[in-house]
Amino acid sequence: MQTDMTLFEDYQIRRVYDEESEIWWFSVIDIVQVLTQQADYQTARNYWKVLKNRLSKEGSEVVTNCNRLKMTATDGKQRLTDVATAETLLRLVQSVPSPKAEPIKLWLARVGYERMQEIADPAKSLDRARETWQKHGRSKKWIQQRMTGQETRNKLTDYWSNHDIKQGEEFAILTNIIHQEWAGISVKDHKNLKGLKSQNLRNHMSEAELIFTALAELSTRQIAESENATGMDENETAAKTGGGIAKKARKNLEEKTGRKVVASDNYLLPGKKKRIKKTKGETT
């Protein structure tokens, strides 16, 4: 999860980015504070409490679609708060009479504007990603492997979406199963090994790590397709089998080269072109 703040006029809107589902979650209370034009956070919180109760009684999906995540509160501590996607917030705005309703709608639309552009012209997304990685010192070979791996990942998540797997938690569970199988280490532990926090693990993988991740996800999808795996139980089985195929390939390579594939190196140094170094016992 990647947490930050964005601004609407003079208001700070807290948001969290879920890297697995690639979705921004916004603080509902922060949006309500804008709509009600309240300088006092507690007043906005009470307003949302009353509105939330009314919407729940009406059976509104707005409340159902809200989530709860930890965000930095006014006292500086991490506290659970209601969050929602831009789509859900657009529906919430309709329930709050406010002169700020239309500006907030436009602002939320702008938040997703680049994404909308990329959907209309996927090449823009690819070009933007390529330029960013080049600026951070990635080689052409690494960039090509990263983009190929992302395409493999997208095909797998598309399959999951069409076979009763929910975005978010269930995507994360299956992803971790695949990763644990091929790498012998969980996604969280792999990030810890590399010293990562909110960063995307794949953006800090070596070429070999990217290749084996792609092999595991490609194998998982093809196995799931061949068996028409549907729901969590069947897709968990496919994930373990697919990850296992990549695990065997990884171990064969390690035996031949004497180098470990799972590496601790990363690209964390800001503003410098950092090539993943060859560490004794690791492969680049």
C-alpha positions in Angstrom: 0.0 0.0 0.0 1.3 3.5 -0.9 -0.2 6.4 1.1 0.0 10.1 0.3 -2.1 13.2 0.1 -3.6 15.1 -2.8 -5.1 18.6 -2.8 -8.5 20.0 -3.7 -8.4 23.8 -3.3 -7.2 24.3 0.3 -8.2 20.8 1.5 -5.9 17.9 1.9 -7.4 14.6 0.7 -5.7 11.4 2.1 -5.5 8.5 -0.3 -4.0 5.0 -0.4 -2.8 3.2 -3.5 -3.3 -0.6 -3.6 -0.6 -1.9 -5.9 -2.1 -5.3 -6.4 -5.5 -4.0 -7.5 -4.1 -0.8 -8.9 -6.8 1.3 -7.3 -6.7 4.6 -5.4 -8.7 4.6 -2.1 -9.7 8.1 -0.8 -10.7 9.1 2.7 -14.5 9.5 2.7 -14.4 11.9 5.7 -11.9 14.2 3.8 -14.3 14.3 0.8 -17.3 15.0 3.1 -15.3 17.8 4.7 -14.9 19.4 1.3 -18.6 19.0 0.4 -19.8 20.3 3.7 -17.1 23.1 3.7 -16.3 22.4 7.4 -13.0 23.6 8.8 -13.5 21.3 11.7 -12.6 17.6 11.0 -14.8 16.3 13.8 -17.9 18.0 12.4 -17.3 16.4 9.0 -16.8 13.1 10.8 -20.1 13.4 12.6 -21.8 14.4 9.4 -20.5 11.3 7.7 -21.6 9.1 10.6 -25.2 10.4 10.3 -25.2 10.2 6.5 -23.6 6.7 6.6 -26.4 5.5 8.9 -29.1 7.0 6.7 -27.6 5.4 3.5 -27.3 2.1 5.2 -31.0 2.1 6.1 -31.8 3.0 2.5 -29.8 0.0 1.4 -27.4 2.2 -0.6 -24.4 0.4 -2.2 -22.3 3.4 -1.4 -21.8 2.3 2.2 -21.4 -1.4 1.2 -18.6 -0.4 -1.3 -16.6 1.5 1.3 -13.6 -0.1 2.9 -11.6 0.6 6.0 -7.8 1.3 5.9 -5.3 2.9 8.2 -4.4 6.5 7.4 -2.6 9.2 9.3 -5.1 11.0 11.6 -4.9 14.6 12.7 -2.9 13.5 15.8 -0.3 11.9 13.6 -1.2 8.3 14.5 -2.3 5.6 12.0 -6.0 5.0 12.5 -8.7 3.0 10.6 -10.9 5.2 8.5 -13.6 4.7 5.8 -12.2 4.9 2.3 -13.8 4.6 -1.1 -12.8 4.5 -4.8 -13.4 7.5 -7.1 -16.4 5.6 -8.6 -18.0 5.2 -5.2 -17.3 8.7 -4.2 -19.0 10.1 -7.3 -22.1 8.3 -6.2 -21.7 9.6 -2.6 -21.4 13.2 -3.9 -25.0 12.9 -5.2 -26.2 12.3 -1.6 -24.7 15.5 -0.2 -26.3 18.9 -1.2 -23.3 21.1 -1.7 -22.1 23.9 -4.0 -18.8 21.9 -4.1 -20.5 18.9 -5.6 -19.7 19.7 -9.2 -16.1 20.8 -8.6 -15.5 17.6 -6.6 -16.9 15.5 -9.5 -14.6 17.3 -11.9 -11.6 16.8 -9.6 -12.3 13.1 -9.2 -12.6 12.8 -12.9 -9.2 14.5 -13.3 -7.7 12.1 -10.8 -8.5 9.3 -13.2 -7.9 11.3 -16.4 -4.5 9.8 -17.2 -5.8 6.4 -16.6 -8.7 7.1 -19.0 -6.2 8.3 -21.6 -4.2 5.1 -21.2 -7.3 3.0 -21.7 -8.2 4.8 -24.9 -4.6 4.6 -26.1 -2.5 1.9 -24.2 0.6 3.1 -26.0 0.6 6.2 -23.8 0.8 4.1 -20.7 3.7 2.0 -22.1 5.6 5.1 -23.3 5.2 6.8 -19.9 6.4 3.7 -18.1 9.4 3.3 -20.4 10.4 6.9 -20.0 10.2 6.7 -16.2 12.3 3.5 -16.0 14.9 5.0 -18.4 15.2 8.0 -16.1 15.8 5.7 -13.2 18.7 4.0 -15.0 17.0 0.8 -16.2 18.6 -0.9 -19.2 16.6 -1.5 -22.4 16.8 -5.2 -21.7 15.3 -4.8 -18.2 12.6 -2.5 -19.4 11.5 -5.0 -22.1 11.4 -7.8 -19.6 9.4 -5.7 -17.1 6.9 -4.8 -19.8 6.6 -8.4 -21.0 6.0 -9.5 -17.5 3.3 -6.9 -17.0 1.5 -8.2 -20.0 1.7 -11.7 -18.7 0.4 -10.4 -15.3 -2.5 -8.6 -17.0 -3.7 -11.7 -18.9 -3.7 -13.7 -15.6 -5.7 -11.1 -13.7 -8.1 -10.8 -16.6 -8.6 -14.6 -16.3 -9.2 -14.3 -12.5 -11.7 -11.5 -13.0 -13.7 -13.6 -15.3 -13.6 -16.7 -13.1 -15.1 -15.5 -9.8 -11.9 -14.0 -8.2 -12.4 -10.7 -6.5 -10.0 -7.8 -7.1 -8.1 -6.8 -4.0 -7.7 -9.4 -1.2 -8.3 -12.5 -3.4 -5.9 -11.2 -6.1 -3.3 -10.6 -3.4 -3.7 -14.1 -1.9 -3.3 -15.9 -5.2 -0.3 -13.6 -6.2 1.4 -14.5 -2.9 0.8 -18.2 -3.4 2.4 -18.1 -6.8 5.3 -16.1 -5.5 5.8 -18.3 -2.5 5.9 -21.4 -4.7 8.4 -20.2 -7.2 10.6 -18.0 -5.0 10.4 -19.9 -1.8 9.6 -16.6 -0.1 6.5 -14.5 0.3 5.9 -11.2 -1.4 6.2 -9.4 1.9 9.5 -11.1 2.8 10.9 -10.5 -0.6 10.2 -6.8 -0.2 11.8 -6.9 3.2 14.8 -8.6 1.7 15.2 -5.8 -0.7 14.6 -3.1 1.9 11.3 -1.9 0.2 8.3 -0.3 1.9 5.6 1.1 -0.3 7.6 0.5 -3.5 6.4 -2.0 -6.2 8.5 -5.1 -5.8 8.6 -5.8 -9.5 10.1 -2.4 -10.2 13.1 -3.6 -8.1 13.5 -7.1 -9.4 16.5 -8.3 -11.3 16.1 -9.6 -14.8 16.1 -13.2 -13.6 13.5 -12.4 -10.9 11.2 -10.9 -13.5 11.6 -13.8 -15.9 10.7 -16.4 -13.2 7.8 -14.3 -12.0 6.5 -14.2 -15.5 7.0 -17.9 -16.0 5.1 -18.7 -12.8 2.2 -16.5 -13.8 2.1 -17.7 -17.4 2.1 -21.3 -16.2 -0.6 -20.5 -13.6 -2.9 -19.0 -16.3 -2.4 -21.8 -18.8 -3.1 -24.4 -16.2 -6.2 -22.6 -15.0 -7.4 -22.2 -18.6 -6.9 -25.9 -19.3 -8.9 -26.9 -16.3 -11.4 -23.9 -16.4 -10.5 -23.1 -12.8 -13.2 -21.1 -11.2 -13.3 -19.6 -7.7 -10.6 -19.5 -5.0 -10.1 -23.2 -4.3 -9.5 -24.2 -7.9 -7.4 -21.2 -8.7 -5.3 -21.7 -5.6 -4.5 -25.2 -6.9 -3.5 -23.7 -10.3 -1.4 -21.1 -8.6 0.5 -23.7 -6.6 1.1 -25.8 -9.6 2.1 -22.9 -11.8 4.5 -21.5 -9.2 5.9 -25.0 -8.8 6.9 -25.2 -12.4 8.9 -22.0 -12.1 10.4 -23.3 -8.9 11.8 -26.3 -10.7 13.3 -24.1 -13.4 14.8 -21.8 -10.8 16.4 -24.6 -8.9 17.9 -26.1 -12.1 19.4 -22.7 -13.0 20.8 -22.2 -9.6 22.4 -25.7 -9.6 24.0 -24.9 -13.0 25.3 -21.4 -12.1 25.8 -21.7 -8.4 23.9 -18.4 -8.0 20.7 -17.6 -6.2 17.9 -16.1 -8.2 16.1 -14.3 -5.4 18.3 -11.2 -4.8 18.5 -8.5 -2.2 19.5 -5.8 -4.7 17.2 -2.9 -5.5 16.9 0.4 -7.3 16.2 2.6 -4.3 19.0 5.2 -4.8 17.1 8.3 -6.0 18.4 10.3 -8.9 21.2 7.8 -9.7 21.5 5.2 -12.4 21.9 2.1 -10.4 22.6 -1.2 -12.1 21.7 -4.4 -10.1 25.0 -5.7 -9.0 26.1 -9.2 -9.1 26.4 -10.4 -5.5 28.2 -13.6 -4.6 25.7 -16.4 -4.7 23.1 -14.3 -6.6 22.2 -14.0 -10.3 21.6 -10.7 -12.1 
